Amino acid sequence: MKSLYVEKKLADGKLIRGKGRLTDKMIDTMQNYSGMALQQNKNNLDGMKNDVFAGLYHLASSSENPQHHLCSPGKDSWCGWQRDVAKNTSTYKSKKGLPKAVVDVVRPVYDSLAENTLLSRCLESYTQNPNESFNNLVWKRCPKKIYEGKKVVELCTASALLAYNDGATSLKKVLKRLGIKPGTHTIARATATDRERIRVAVQQGTDKVKLRRKRLRAIRKGLWDKLKEKYINLEDTSTTKYLKTKLFTLM
């Protein structure tokens, strides 16, 4: 959607991009809020719909024009403004907020996201993580950059399926079915691989690590926005690719 307004001026006479407007970092924040709205309202269609719009108006709020009426109230609310109301404090510092012209452009996208037919399919709060995890195992065994025949892809997929369901130790069952007795080192290596996989999964699943990933992504988005402002006519050329590589190696 943002690409449709690259050179178009909005109702306030300004472009959609730029500091304090619809930057890549702001889009990332919007996606986080929308994801949070779905995750925190399992089997609650009205709650999902409310919280999807709450994220938009929260980001559009300013000290002069607070728009936190849809944010969840209470002392444990994700919204700092609502926490202040519940605790009778004044710790929340409002940012400038998205301009109304930008909100008016983005609002139709939120209307589409909040349609009952779409949200009803999200009530169970399922994610694509299992699919992505399985795909990762397949492409580790069969890299996309290297052409392989159908047989090799099928074998790699079968191997990935075994690893996904039963771990690396599933290799023992395969070898036994083939009439091969697995050696001590094979068993030890498979067991160690499974232990390491579980350790990493547990570590990456903690709230602390998840928050760190979100913060790092926000920093990258912010730095990329600054680069694009510096090189206004930046396109997906070799220069762009170089800058992207440089940006991610710095993180």
N, C-alpha and C positions, 0 to 999 in steps of 0.2 A: 504494500500500500504506500509506503513512504516514497518509493521510486516514482510513483505517479505524480507526486507533488514536488519533485526535486527543483524544478525551475518555476513552479507556479507560486504566485503570491497568495497568501491567505487573506481572510477578512480584515486582519489588522495591517495589511500591506507588507508583511514580512514573509520570508520563506519558512518552510516547515522545519528546516534543520537549523543548527546553531546552538549556542550556549543557552540553556534554560528552556529549550524547546524539545522536539522529538529526536533526541540523539540515540545512538546505539545503546548507550548505557541506560537511558530512560526506557527503551523498548525491553531491555533485559529485566529491568525492575518490574515493568508491567507484567511480563511473563511470570516472574516469581510470584507476584500477588495473585495472578489468575490461578496458578498452580496451587497456591496455598488455599484459595477459595474452594477448589475442588476437593483437596485432601481433607480439609477440616469440616466438610459438610457431607460426609458419607450418608447416603440414603435420605438426604434432606434437600429436595429440589429448590424450595423457596430460599433456603439458606445459601445455597450455591449461587443462585441468581442475584441475591442481595449482595453477597460478598464480592462477586465479579465486578459489579458496578462500584462497590465501596473502594476497591483498589484504585479505580480511575479517579474518583472524586477526592480521594485522599491525596493523590499526587497533584491534583489541581488546586489544592487548598493553599492558602497563604494566611498570614496573620491578619490581613485586612478582610479576607473573605474565606473563613474556615468552612470546609464542606465535609465534615466528618459525621454527618447525620446517619450514614449507612454503616459506618465502622462499628464493630462489635463493642458494646459498653463493658465496663467493669475494670477492676484493678489489675486483672491479668490480660487485658486486651492487647492485641498486637499494635494497636494505634496509640501512640504516645499522648495525643490530645484527649482521647477518651480515658486513659489512665489518670491523667491530671484531673479530669472532672470527677472521677470516682474517688480519688485520694485527696481532692481539694488542694492540689499543688499547682505549681507553674514551672515545671522542669522542661516541658516540651517546647522546642524551638521550631517554629514553622519556617519552611523554606519559601522561596518565591512562588513556587507552584507553576504548573503548566498554564500558559495563556489560554483564554477561552477559545480563540481561533483554532488552536491545535486540538483542544478537547472536542470541538464541533466536528473536526475532520475524523478524529479517532472514534467518536461515539458510535457510528454505524458498525464499526468492527466489533465493538463490545455488544451491540444489539444482536449481531450474528452469533457471537460466542454464548450469549445468554438465552438462546432459543431453547424452549422446552424439549424439542426433539433431540437437540444435541446434548443438553445437560442430562437428560434422562439416561443416556448411554454412559454417563460418567458417574452414576450414583454409587457403583461398587468401588470407585476409586482405584481401578486397575491402572497399571502403568505399562510402558513399553520396555521397562528395564529387563524383564526376563528374556524378551526377544533379542534385545541388544546384547545381552550377556552371551546368549547362545550364538548369535552371529559372530561375535568376537572370537569365540572358540573355533568356529568354522574357518574364518579368514586367517587365523594364526596358523592353521594347518595348511591352508590353501590360499596364499596371498592373492588379492585381486590383480596385482600388477603383473603376475606371471600367468600366462595362459596354460590351462590344464584341460585334459579331456574329461569326458563325462564320468568315466570309471574312477578317476582320481578324485573328482569332486564328491562322488558318492561315498568313497572310502573315507574322505576327510569329514564329511557330514556324519557318517556313522560313528567315527572316532569321537567327534565333538559331542554327539548325543550321549555316548557312554560316559564321557567325562562330565557332562552337565548333570546327568542323573545320578551317577554312582561314584564320580571322582576318578582320579588316576588309577586307583586300585582295581577298577573294573577290568583293567588289562589282564589281571590274573585269570579271570573267568574266561576271557577270550583265548588266552594261551592254553588253558586246560582243555577247552573245547577243541582246540587244534592238536591236542595230544602233546603239547610242549609244557614241561615243568618249569615254572618261573624260578629264576635264581634268587638267592638271598639279596643281592644288590638291587635287582629289579623291584622286588617287593619293598625294600627299604626306601628306594628312591620314590616310588609311587606314594607310599605313606607320607613321606616328608613333603611331597608336592601338595597333597591334600591338606595337610596341617597348615602349610604356608598360605594356601588359598583361603582357608577358613579364617586365619589370623588377619589377612589383609581385608577380607570382607567385613569382619567385625569392626576393624579399625575404621574403614571408610564409611561404615554405617552409623558411626557416632555423631551426635549433634554438633560436636566441636569441629570435626573434620568437614561435615556438610556445610557448616557456616563458613569455614575457611575457603572452601571451593567457591562458594557464592561470592565472597569478598574478592577473591583473586579474579574471578570472572568480571566483576564490576570494575575492578581496577583496569583490567585489559580493555574493556569497553570504553572506559573513560579516556585512556591514553590513545585509543584508536580514533575517538571523536576529535581529540586535539590534533592528531595528524591530518585528519580529513579537513579540519578547519584551516590548517596551514597550507595544504595542497587542495584548494577548492575543487579543481577539476580532476581530482584523483579517480582514475578508472582502474579496472582489473587488468593492468599491464604488468610488465616485469618490475616496474618501480613499485607498484602496489604490493606485489607478491614479496618483494624484498623487504618493504616496510613491515608487512605482516609478520614475516619470519623474524625480523629484528625485534619486533614488539614482543613476541611470544618467547624468544630466547632470553629476554630481559627479566621475565617473570620466573 
